[in-house]
């Protein structure tokens, strides 16, 4: 008898894949993180230097993905300055909320953003953008996650450097005051020696 052995994938059905947002975690591959240290300064300047945001900007431009900073269109349009800055502005807004509240859950953050944004915004798009923003903030260590709560950390390194600079400035000013005080005392002493003695009659 002739045995016919079909290939193993002959009767296999094609596999369907679906997109799911990545879990909020601090583990990133070296290729997904910034290749150079972020510039020191404001949160906005740090967000402008993050490769993840630049990649997501390109994704928005190529897929015409709707965010609350853009309007829905039927055909792709050339990216404008407002569209290109959409994700950075969104991440800046998320930073402002986290900085004000200190700690918040993901759902609370999404609900507040929905209340503050336009009514025409798609909740699914807002949730996806919140995930993107939180993952970027997690990568640059601006936030931490404890169970369901997101904790704001901020640019603690910059704050420590500012404090050290202020302390150093205080020491320098104190030293200058001491030196000036001693100079004044020496001038008074020299002046008193030069004055002739007078006797009352």
N, CA, C and O of each residue as an XYZ file, in Angstrom:
804
protein
N       0.851     -1.197      0.000
C       0.000      0.000      0.000
C       0.878      1.236      0.000
O       1.920      1.300      0.653
N       0.409      2.221     -0.767
C       1.167      3.469     -0.879
C       0.713      4.433      0.204
O      -0.468      4.768      0.300
N       1.646      4.867      1.005
C       1.325      5.826      2.084
C       1.649      7.220      1.609
O       2.753      7.500      1.142
N       0.662      8.094      1.739
C       0.884      9.490      1.356
C       0.932     10.331      2.618
O      -0.043     10.419      3.364
N       2.072     10.942      2.842
C       2.245     11.780      4.035
C       2.273     13.246      3.599
O       3.290     13.728      3.100
N       1.185     13.937      3.783
C       1.161     15.354      3.380
C       2.056     16.168      4.293
O       2.350     15.741      5.409
N       2.485     17.309      3.849
C       3.307     18.188      4.707
C       2.547     18.534      5.968
O       1.317     18.522      5.996
N       3.303     18.846      7.019
C       2.674     19.071      8.319
C       1.783     20.297      8.304
O       0.850     20.412      9.099
N       2.083     21.229      7.377
C       1.267     22.447      7.381
C       0.227     22.441      6.269
O      -0.330     23.485      5.929
N      -0.032     21.271      5.708
C      -0.953     21.194      4.586
C      -2.362     21.538      5.016
O      -3.060     22.290      4.336
N      -2.799     20.968      6.188
C      -4.152     21.215      6.659
C      -4.192     22.298      7.737
O      -5.241     22.561      8.326
N      -3.058     22.912      7.984
C      -3.063     23.922      9.049
C      -3.722     25.188      8.547
O      -3.516     25.605      7.407
N      -4.514     25.793      9.410
C      -5.195     27.040      9.068
C      -4.283     28.204      9.372
O      -3.451     28.120     10.275
N      -4.425     29.297      8.629
C      -3.551     30.451      8.906
C      -3.834     31.009     10.288
O      -4.982     31.066     10.728
N      -2.786     31.413     10.957
C      -2.920     31.956     12.304
C      -3.231     33.439     12.229
O      -2.636     34.186     11.453
N      -4.178     33.837     13.055
C      -4.570     35.231     13.113
C      -3.907     35.871     14.304
O      -3.870     35.298     15.393
N      -3.395     37.036     14.101
C      -2.741     37.759     15.200
C      -3.542     39.018     15.496
O      -4.120     39.624     14.594
N      -3.569     39.387     16.707
C      -4.272     40.597     17.134
C      -3.342     41.437     17.963
O      -2.441     40.925     18.627
N      -3.567     42.739     17.920
C      -2.698     43.669     18.671
C      -3.205     43.791     20.096
O      -4.405     43.923     20.336
N      -2.298     43.747     21.009
C      -2.619     44.005     22.419
C      -1.569     44.960     22.949
O      -0.383     44.809     22.656
N      -2.004     45.960     23.740
C      -1.006     46.917     24.260
C      -0.002     46.238     25.149
O      -0.361     45.323     25.889
N       1.239     46.651     25.104
C       2.285     46.013     25.920
C       2.040     46.256     27.388
O       1.505     47.303     27.753
N       2.420     45.311     28.252
C       2.235     45.510     29.684
C       3.089     46.650     30.186
O       4.185     46.897     29.685
N       2.565     47.345     31.193
C       3.286     48.471     31.783
C       4.358     47.934     32.699
O       4.074     47.511     33.820
N       5.580     47.949     32.229
C       6.678     47.420     33.020
C       7.918     48.215     32.697
O       7.969     48.945     31.708
N       8.921     48.064     33.547
C      10.151     48.824     33.375
C      11.171     48.094     32.526
O      12.277     48.601     32.344
N      10.841     46.913     31.993
C      11.810     46.125     31.229
C      11.732     46.526     29.770
O      10.684     46.376     29.141
N      12.798     47.021     29.238
C      12.892     47.422     27.856
C      14.180     46.887     27.274
O      15.191     46.737     27.960
N      14.108     46.600     25.962
C      15.330     46.187     25.283
C      16.194     47.402     25.048
O      15.718     48.537     25.049
N      17.484     47.144     24.844
C      18.415     48.249     24.655
C      18.094     49.030     23.402
O      18.397     50.221     23.327
N      17.476     48.379     22.393
C      17.182     49.087     21.160
C      15.998     50.009     21.306
O      15.878     50.976     20.554
N      15.093     49.732     22.279
C      13.904     50.548     22.435
C      14.133     51.740     23.313
O      13.292     52.638     23.351
N      15.255     51.789     24.032
C      15.532     52.906     24.915
C      16.359     53.933     24.186
O      16.824     53.694     23.071
N      16.543     55.080     24.816
C      17.326     56.124     24.210
C      18.774     55.685     24.098
O      19.318     55.024     24.982
N      19.369     56.066     23.005
C      20.755     55.668     22.786
C      21.709     56.627     23.455
O      22.869     56.278     23.670
N      21.262     57.826     23.793
C      22.111     58.791     24.479
C      21.364     59.306     25.691
O      20.136     59.247     25.744
N      22.104     59.812     26.666
C      21.478     60.305     27.881
C      20.622     61.513     27.555
O      21.040     62.361     26.767
N      19.421     61.620     28.144
C      18.540     62.744     27.838
C      19.124     64.051     28.319
O      19.882     64.099     29.287
N      18.752     65.120     27.616
C      19.231     66.428     28.009
C      18.618     66.824     29.331
O      17.450     66.539     29.596
N      19.426     67.496     30.180
C      18.935     67.942     31.470
C      18.100     69.203     31.268
O      18.420     70.041     30.425
N      17.040     69.329     32.040
C      16.215     70.514     31.948
C      14.779     70.180     32.254
O      14.499     69.347     33.116
N      13.864     70.825     31.553
C      12.455     70.646     31.817
C      11.967     69.303     31.314
O      12.646     68.627     30.541
N      10.766     68.924     31.770
C      10.159     67.666     31.326
C       9.927     67.706     29.826
O      10.123     66.706     29.134
N       9.510     68.862     29.323
C       9.235     68.961     27.888
C      10.480     68.698     27.066
O      10.406     68.023     26.039
N      11.630     69.219     27.495
C      12.862     68.995     26.740
C      13.270     67.539     26.782
O      13.820     67.028     25.807
N      13.010     66.846     27.909
C      13.319     65.423     27.994
C      12.408     64.623     27.076
O      12.863     63.705     26.393
N      11.120     64.967     27.055
C      10.187     64.239     26.201
C      10.529     64.452     24.730
O      10.339     63.546     23.918
N      11.025     65.618     24.378
C      11.384     65.882     22.987
C      12.577     65.064     22.536
O      12.787     64.908     21.333
N      13.368     64.535     23.462
C      14.589     63.807     23.109
C      14.420     62.297     23.183
O      15.405     61.577     23.023
N      13.212     61.784     23.417
C      12.987     60.358     23.583
C      12.691     59.714     22.240
O      11.816     60.173     21.504
N      13.423     58.644     21.918
C      13.238     57.966     20.641
C      11.860     57.325     20.530
O      11.283     57.285     19.443
N      11.318     56.816     21.660
C      10.004     56.184     21.600
C       8.956     57.158     21.074
O       8.110     56.780     20.263
N       9.005     58.402     21.527
C       8.037     59.387     21.076
C       8.222     59.681     19.594
O       7.241     59.833     18.865
N       9.452     59.762     19.148
C       9.700     60.017     17.743
C       9.185     58.862     16.882
O       8.621     59.083     15.810
N       9.385     57.626     17.358
C       8.882     56.472     16.606
C       7.365     56.462     16.555
O       6.779     56.143     15.520
N       6.724     56.809     17.667
C       5.264     56.842     17.694
C       4.727     57.989     16.850
O       3.659     57.863     16.251
N       5.440     59.092     16.792
C       5.057     60.175     15.895
C       5.056     59.696     14.445
O       4.140     59.991     13.678
N       6.112     58.943     14.083
C       6.173     58.419     12.723
C       5.036     57.438     12.466
O       4.478     57.385     11.370
N       4.700     56.651     13.509
C       3.588     55.705     13.362
C       2.279     56.437     13.122
O       1.479     56.024     12.283
N       2.056     57.533     13.862
C       0.839     58.317     13.667
C       0.776     58.879     12.255
O      -0.281     58.877     11.623
N       1.919     59.361     11.760
C       1.938     59.960     10.434
C       1.687     58.921      9.339
O       1.010     59.208      8.352
N       2.234     57.710      9.514
C       2.105     56.690      8.484
C       0.742     56.008      8.489
O       0.251     55.595      7.439
N       0.118     55.886      9.687
C      -1.167     55.185      9.803
C      -2.344     56.126      9.943
O      -3.493     55.686      9.980
N      -2.064     57.435     10.021
C      -3.128     58.422     10.216
C      -3.951     58.088     11.454
O      -5.180     58.160     11.428
N      -3.271     57.723     12.537
C      -3.931     57.332     13.781
C      -4.483     58.562     14.488
O      -3.810     59.589     14.569
N      -5.699     58.462     14.995
C      -6.386     59.595     15.597
C      -5.957     59.788     17.035
O      -5.960     58.839     17.820
N      -5.586     61.007     17.388
C      -5.368     61.391     18.781
C      -6.230     62.597     19.067
O      -6.842     63.164     18.162
N      -6.278     62.994     20.343
C      -7.152     64.111     20.700
C      -6.611     65.446     20.202
O      -7.292     66.467     20.300
N      -5.385     65.445     19.666
C      -4.821     66.678     19.143
C      -5.020     66.793     17.639
O      -4.638     67.796     17.038
N      -5.621     65.762     17.021
C      -5.832     65.791     15.585
C      -7.294     65.532     15.290
O      -8.055     65.148     16.178
N      -7.683     65.737     14.062
C      -9.055     65.484     13.645
C      -9.070     64.323     12.671
O      -8.094     64.094     11.956
N     -10.181     63.584     12.641
C     -10.292     62.424     11.766
C     -10.341     62.872     10.312
O     -11.010     63.852      9.984
N      -9.639     62.161      9.445
C      -9.624     62.477      8.028
C      -9.818     61.195      7.258
O      -9.498     60.104      7.729
N     -10.359     61.354      6.042
C     -10.609     60.186      5.204
C      -9.367     59.787      4.436
O      -9.162     58.606      4.155
N      -8.536     60.760      4.091
C      -7.322     60.480      3.332
C      -6.127     61.030      4.086
O      -6.237     62.031      4.793
N      -4.994     60.381      3.936
C      -3.793     60.888      4.632
C      -3.461     62.296      4.183
O      -3.586     62.645      3.009
N      -3.033     63.099      5.153
C      -2.621     64.465      4.884
C      -1.177     64.653      5.305
O      -0.693     63.933      6.178
N      -0.481     65.601      4.705
C       0.905     65.851      5.140
C       0.925     66.225      6.607
O       0.085     67.009      7.048
N       1.873     65.680      7.388
C       1.920     65.978      8.814
C       2.204     67.452      9.063
O       3.088     68.040      8.441
N       1.448     68.036      9.975
C       1.649     69.421     10.363
C       2.441     69.479     11.658
O       2.684     68.455     12.296
N       2.843     70.693     12.043
C       3.608     70.851     13.286
C       2.765     70.454     14.479
O       3.271     69.849     15.424
N       1.463     70.790     14.446
C       0.577     70.426     15.562
C       0.435     68.922     15.668
O       0.456     68.368     16.767
N       0.286     68.242     14.508
C       0.147     66.785     14.515
C       1.415     66.113     15.017
O       1.355     65.136     15.764
N       2.571     66.642     14.603
C       3.846     66.032     14.987
C       4.090     66.153     16.475
O       4.710     65.274     17.073
N       3.607     67.241     17.091
C       3.816     67.471     18.517
C       2.710     66.853     19.368
O       2.716     67.002     20.590
N       1.754     66.157     18.732
C       0.596     65.641     19.456
C       0.945     64.744     20.617
O       0.451     64.941     21.728
N       1.793     63.755     20.375
C       2.125     62.800     21.427
C       2.970     63.443     22.514
O       2.816     63.115     23.690
N       3.861     64.357     22.137
C       4.663     65.036     23.150
C       3.795     65.918     24.035
O       4.003     65.985     25.247
N       2.819     66.595     23.432
C       1.895     67.409     24.226
C       1.050     66.528     25.135
O       0.780     66.881     26.283
N       0.635     65.377     24.609
C      -0.155     64.450     25.416
C       0.675     63.943     26.601
O       0.183     63.897     27.728
N       1.931     63.564     26.349
C       2.802     63.082     27.419
C       3.070     64.184     28.438
O       3.153     63.919     29.637
N       3.205     65.419     27.961
C       3.399     66.547     28.877
C       2.173     66.716     29.767
O       2.299     66.995     30.960
N       0.988     66.545     29.186
C      -0.253     66.658     29.952
C      -0.349     65.549     30.993
O      -0.781     65.785     32.121
N       0.052     64.342     30.613
C       0.073     63.234     31.577
C       1.043     63.541     32.710
O       0.749     63.272     33.875
N       2.197     64.103     32.371
C       3.176     64.488     33.406
C       2.583     65.488     34.377
O       2.763     65.368     35.589
N       1.877     66.477     33.849
C       1.286     67.506     34.706
C       0.295     66.899     35.691
O       0.284     67.264     36.867
N      -0.543     65.967     35.215
C      -1.528     65.331     36.090
C      -0.836     64.497     37.162
O      -1.193     64.575     38.338
N       0.153     63.700     36.761
C       0.860     62.853     37.728
C       1.618     63.699     38.745
O       1.678     63.355     39.925
N       2.192     64.798     38.288
C       2.946     65.663     39.200
C       2.025     66.310     40.226
O       2.410     66.494     41.381
N       0.811     66.654     39.810
C      -0.149     67.274     40.721
C      -0.724     66.265     41.719
O      -0.883     66.580     42.898
N      -1.031     65.067     41.253
C      -1.709     64.093     42.104
C      -0.740     63.211     42.887
O      -1.106     62.678     43.934
N       0.484     63.050     42.400
C       1.456     62.246     43.122
C       1.349     60.768     42.829
O       2.320     60.147     42.395
N       0.181     60.195     43.062
C      -0.069     58.785     42.759
C      -1.502     58.635     42.256
O      -2.414     59.316     42.725
N      -1.680     57.745     41.305
C      -2.989     57.575     40.680
C      -3.007     56.218     39.987
O      -1.956     55.702     39.605
N      -4.178     55.643     39.825
C      -4.301     54.395     39.077
C      -4.434     54.709     37.589
O      -4.708     55.842     37.195
N      -4.235     53.683     36.783
C      -4.335     53.868     35.333
C      -5.739     54.311     34.939
O      -5.896     55.226     34.131
N      -6.766     53.666     35.507
C      -8.143     54.015     35.161
C      -8.494     55.431     35.595
O      -9.194     56.144     34.876
N      -8.010     55.847     36.770
C      -8.273     57.218     37.228
C      -7.630     58.233     36.297
O      -8.209     59.282     36.013
N      -6.435     57.918     35.827
C      -5.739     58.821     34.910
C      -6.488     58.931     33.590
O      -6.641     60.026     33.050
N      -6.958     57.795     33.067
C      -7.706     57.803     31.812
C      -9.010     58.582     31.974
O      -9.373     59.370     31.100
N      -9.716     58.367     33.087
C     -10.985     59.062     33.315
C     -10.786     60.574     33.380
O     -11.583     61.328     32.822
N      -9.729     61.022     34.055
C      -9.473     62.454     34.139
C      -9.150     63.037     32.775
O      -9.594     64.136     32.445
N      -8.376     62.304     31.980
C      -8.055     62.784     30.635
C      -9.298     62.851     29.760
O      -9.458     63.789     28.978
N     -10.175     61.867     29.886
C     -11.412     61.887     29.111
C     -12.272     63.087     29.487
O     -12.916     63.690     28.628
N     -12.282     63.432     30.774
C     -13.082     64.577     31.217
C     -12.502     65.886     30.697
O     -13.247     66.819     30.399
N     -11.178     65.963     30.585
C     -10.535     67.216     30.199
C     -10.435     67.394     28.693
O     -10.300     68.516     28.205
N     -10.501     66.270     27.941
C     -10.351     66.365     26.492
C     -11.693     66.568     25.827
O     -12.738     66.565     26.479
N     -11.648     66.743     24.520
C     -12.867     66.969     23.765
C     -13.777     65.741     23.816
O     -13.307     64.610     23.934
N     -15.079     65.983     23.726
C     -16.043     64.883     23.795
C     -15.932     63.955     22.594
O     -16.331     62.794     22.673
N     -15.392     64.454     21.475
C     -15.282     63.634     20.265
C     -14.111     62.657     20.307
O     -13.964     61.834     19.404
N     -13.285     62.737     21.331
C     -12.122     61.854     21.409
C     -12.557     60.412     21.639
O     -13.489     60.142     22.396
N     -11.867     59.498     20.977
C     -12.166     58.077     21.100
C     -11.523     57.535     22.381
O     -10.308     57.650     22.542
N     -12.316     56.939     23.311
C     -11.728     56.407     24.553
C     -10.634     55.377     24.313
O      -9.656     55.328     25.058
N     -10.790     54.545     23.270
C      -9.772     53.531     22.998
C      -8.446     54.187     22.604
O      -7.377     53.735     23.016
N      -8.522     55.247     21.811
C      -7.299     55.942     21.416
C      -6.632     56.610     22.617
O      -5.406     56.616     22.729
N      -7.442     57.168     23.508
C      -6.887     57.805     24.701
C      -6.189     56.772     25.562
O      -5.092     57.020     26.061
N      -6.816     55.606     25.742
C      -6.190     54.544     26.548
C      -4.870     54.104     25.932
O      -3.895     53.880     26.650
N      -4.831     53.981     24.632
C      -3.588     53.555     23.970
C      -2.505     54.609     24.148
O      -1.349     54.275     24.404
N      -2.871     55.882     24.015
C      -1.892     56.949     24.157
C      -1.399     57.060     25.604
O      -0.239     57.395     25.845
N      -2.276     56.779     26.554
C      -1.846     56.783     27.957
C      -0.820     55.684     28.181
O       0.179     55.896     28.870
N      -1.061     54.498     27.598
C      -0.076     53.412     27.684
C       1.265     53.854     27.096
O       2.316     53.634     27.699
N       1.223     54.476     25.922
C       2.461     54.930     25.282
C       3.197     55.924     26.169
O       4.407     55.814     26.367
N       2.462     56.894     26.700
C       3.085     57.925     27.520
C       3.658     57.336     28.796
O       4.767     57.694     29.193
N       2.924     56.436     29.449
C       3.398     55.842     30.699
C       4.633     54.978     30.473
O       5.544     54.970     31.301
N       4.670     54.258     29.371
C       5.843     53.434     29.086
C       7.084     54.292     28.857
O       8.178     53.923     29.282
N       6.923     55.431     28.189
C       8.049     56.325     27.986
C       8.502     56.920     29.309
O       9.701     56.988     29.578
N       7.550     57.354     30.144
C       7.888     57.932     31.449
C       8.533     56.889     32.355
O       9.400     57.216     33.165
N       8.108     55.629     32.216
C       8.728     54.557     32.991
C      10.167     54.334     32.531
O      11.051     54.067     33.345
N      10.397     54.445     31.225
C      11.746     54.197     30.688
C      12.739     55.247     31.158
O      13.913     54.931     31.353
N      12.305     56.485     31.343
C      13.213     57.545     31.783
C      13.117     57.744     33.291
O      13.628     58.728     33.827
N      12.453     56.795     33.981
C      12.405     56.762     35.448
C      11.725     57.991     36.043
O      12.126     58.480     37.099
N      10.692     58.488     35.357
C       9.904     59.581     35.903
C       8.753     59.058     36.749
O       8.208     59.795     37.571
N       8.372     57.788     36.560
C       7.291     57.186     37.330
C       7.696     55.775     37.729
O       8.613     55.187     37.155
N       6.991     55.241     38.733
C       7.152     53.843     39.129
C       5.762     53.248     39.305
O       4.788     53.979     39.481
N       5.669     51.941     39.258
C       4.381     51.262     39.347
C       4.399     50.304     40.525
O       5.282     49.454     40.633
N       3.420     50.447     41.405
C       3.262     49.586     42.566
C       1.865     48.998     42.520
O       0.885     49.661     42.860
N       1.787     47.729     42.089
C       0.503     47.069     41.886
C      -0.316     47.862     40.866
O       0.051     47.917     39.693
N      -1.426     48.477     41.301
C      -2.263     49.218     40.364
C      -2.004     50.712     40.385
O      -2.570     51.448     39.577
N      -1.165     51.168     41.287
C      -0.915     52.597     41.428
C       0.330     53.021     40.667
O       1.332     52.307     40.634
N       0.248     54.185     40.064
C       1.378     54.793     39.376
C       1.884     55.930     40.252
O       1.116     56.824     40.605
N       3.156     55.909     40.605
C       3.747     56.910     41.490
C       4.611     57.874     40.680
O       5.410     57.450     39.845
N       4.448     59.150     40.929
C       5.265     60.168     40.274
C       6.599     60.301     40.999
O       6.638     60.489     42.215
N       7.685     60.204     40.249
C       9.031     60.384     40.796
C       9.610     61.709     40.331
O      10.171     62.460     41.129
N       9.478     61.995     39.060
C      10.003     63.228     38.511
C      11.495     63.161     38.272
O      12.117     62.107     38.400
N      12.049     64.286     37.927
C      13.476     64.381     37.638
C      14.226     64.627     38.942
O      14.708     65.731     39.194
N      14.320     63.579     39.772
C      14.943     63.729     41.088
C      16.425     64.061     40.967
O      16.966     64.771     41.815
N      17.084     63.563     39.936
C      18.500     63.859     39.755
C      18.720     65.354     39.539
O      19.643     65.943     40.101
N      17.861     65.958     38.719
C      17.986     67.388     38.477
C      17.716     68.185     39.748
O      18.375     69.193     40.002
N      16.747     67.735     40.550
C      16.442     68.429     41.795
C      17.620     68.354     42.759
O      17.943     69.340     43.423
N      18.265     67.188     42.841
C      19.426     67.050     43.720
C      20.578     67.938     43.255
O      21.273     68.541     44.073
N      20.775     68.015     41.948
C      21.834     68.875     41.425
C      21.533     70.341     41.709
O      22.440     71.105     42.039
N      20.264     70.744     41.585
C      19.894     72.120     41.897
C      20.152     72.423     43.363
O      20.644     73.499     43.701
N      19.818     71.469     44.240
C      20.043     71.675     45.664
C      21.531     71.818     45.966
O      21.927     72.673     46.757
N      22.352     70.986     45.341
C      23.797     71.079     45.553
C      24.339     72.420     45.066
O      25.202     73.014     45.712
N      23.836     72.895     43.933
C      24.281     74.196     43.425
C      23.886     75.317     44.383
O      24.671     76.237     44.615
N      22.680     75.249     44.939
C      22.238     76.290     45.870
C      23.058     76.256     47.153
O      23.394     77.303     47.706
N      23.382     75.052     47.627
C      24.211     74.950     48.826
C      25.608     75.514     48.572
O      26.156     76.226     49.414
N      26.180     75.195     47.415
C      27.498     75.721     47.070
C      27.454     77.235     46.938
O      28.381     77.926     47.362
N      26.391     77.747     46.357
C      26.243     79.206     46.217
C      26.122     79.866     47.587
O      26.689     80.935     47.811
N      25.396     79.245     48.495
C      25.258     79.783     49.855
C      26.616     79.851     50.548
O      26.932     80.851     51.193
N      27.421     78.797     50.420
C      28.750     78.785     51.042
C      29.648     79.870     50.461
O      30.392     80.528     51.188
N      29.572     80.051     49.138
C      30.397     81.079     48.510
C      29.992     82.475     48.981
O      30.849     83.312     49.267
N      28.679     82.723     49.061
C      28.211     84.029     49.517
C      28.591     84.271     50.980
O      28.978     85.380     51.350
N      28.479     83.229     51.808
C      28.862     83.364     53.214
C      30.350     83.686     53.344
O      30.748     84.503     54.174
N      31.168     83.034     52.513
C      32.608     83.300     52.549
C      32.902     84.737     52.108
O      33.747     85.404     52.705
N      32.225     85.209     51.086
C      32.436     86.573     50.615
C      32.040     87.590     51.683
O      32.706     88.613     51.845
N      30.956     87.312     52.413
C      30.525     88.217     53.480
C      31.570     88.263     54.588
O      31.878     89.337     55.105
N      32.117     87.111     54.957
C      33.156     87.069     56.002
C      34.397     87.850     55.585
O      34.966     88.591     56.387
N      34.813     87.686     54.339
C      35.985     88.400     53.847
C      35.732     89.901     53.864
O      36.596     90.676     54.273
N      34.545     90.311     53.418
C      34.223     91.743     53.398
C      34.161     92.309     54.809
O      34.606     93.434     55.036
N      33.631     91.570     55.744
C      33.558     92.037     57.137
C      34.968     92.255     57.710
O      35.225     93.249     58.389
N      35.860     91.325     57.431
C      37.234     91.467     57.918
C      37.919     92.670     57.282
O      38.676     93.371     57.953
N      37.666     92.921     56.001
C      38.251     94.084     55.330
C      37.763     95.383     55.968
O      38.540     96.321     56.148
N      36.488     95.433     56.304
C      35.935     96.639     56.928
C      36.552     96.857     58.307
O      36.876     97.984     58.682
N      36.708     95.780     59.046
C      37.322     95.899     60.370
C      38.762     96.398     60.274
O      39.189     97.223     61.082
N      39.516     95.898     59.284
C      40.894     96.341     59.108
C      40.945     97.818     58.698
O      41.820     98.553     59.155
N      40.027     98.254     57.852
C      39.995     99.657     57.450
C      39.682    100.551     58.644
O      40.269    101.625     58.780
N      38.772    100.127     59.503
C      38.461    100.905     60.699
C      39.680    100.994     61.616
O      39.969    102.046     62.185
N      40.381     99.885     61.746
C      41.558     99.871     62.619
C      42.642    100.801     62.077
O      43.231    101.570     62.837
N      42.908    100.741     60.789
C      43.918    101.610     60.174
C      43.527    103.081     60.289
O      44.374    103.941     60.530
N      42.252    103.356     60.117
C      41.786    104.737     60.200
C      41.955    105.290     61.619
O      42.336    106.444     61.808
N      41.660    104.435     62.620
C      41.785    104.888     64.005
C      43.247    105.169     64.372
O      43.513    106.044     65.195
N      44.179    104.457     63.788
C      45.599    104.676     64.071
C      46.108    105.958     63.430
O      47.020    106.605     63.945
N      45.513    106.315     62.309
C      45.976    107.510     61.610
C      45.409    108.800     62.216
O      45.981    109.871     62.015
N      44.318    108.718     62.939
C      43.706    109.910     63.527
C      44.545    110.412     64.688
O      44.921    109.603     65.537
N      44.882    111.773     64.783
C      45.665    112.315     65.912
C      44.809    112.338     67.175
O      43.590    112.505     67.118
N      45.473    112.168     68.310
C      44.770    112.203     69.585
C      44.460    113.650     69.948
O      45.309    114.527     69.786
N      43.302    113.892     70.415
C      42.911    115.234     70.862
C      42.539    115.166     72.323
O      41.926    114.199     72.777
N      42.917    116.211     73.068
C      42.633    116.249     74.492
C      41.661    117.393     74.765
O      41.799    118.482     74.209
N      40.721    117.146     75.588
C      39.748    118.169     75.950
C      40.377    119.147     76.927
O      41.089    118.725     77.838
N      40.131    120.457     76.761
C      40.684    121.476     77.653
C      39.600    121.995     78.594
O      39.868    122.862     79.426
